[in-house]
């Protein structure tokens, strides 16, 4: 079974109440129910912390336990070299997501320290950003299996 960790950073524990005009009114309980219903063959875990070190620990502990991580680092996206280093230190694919389009907001949000070390970034689609992140991880996993199979076939047929 595929296992995916949804990992959220600071202030995302307030989702549904904090600036609903920017972030929407849906909660993560609702999102997790929807993900589990839509992807019955995937085991999802959810974690959120306002503490940078806890997020780093969660990423390090995810390595070898999960097939991928959907990460919304919140404000740490723009400030945390340590979180960036943690993402680059693990072997898991990590998809960066954001509820809002960070380039359409304040200038200090325009830089993502994570973007160069994640497999991709999805933003601006509200809670749908998480579903798109899951889709990206699942399709990446399928493509890898197809490539591995095709490479194996090519190796066999070339001899």
Secondary structure, DSSP 8 states (H G I E B T S, - for coil): -EEEEEEE-TTGGGTTTS-HHHH-S--HHHHHHHHHHH-TTEEEEEEE-S-HHHHHHHHHHHTTT-SEEEEE-GGGGGT-HHHHHHHHHSSSEEEEEESS-GGGS-GGGS--SSGGGSSEEEESSTTHHHHHHHHHHHHHHHHHHHHHHHHHHHHHHH-
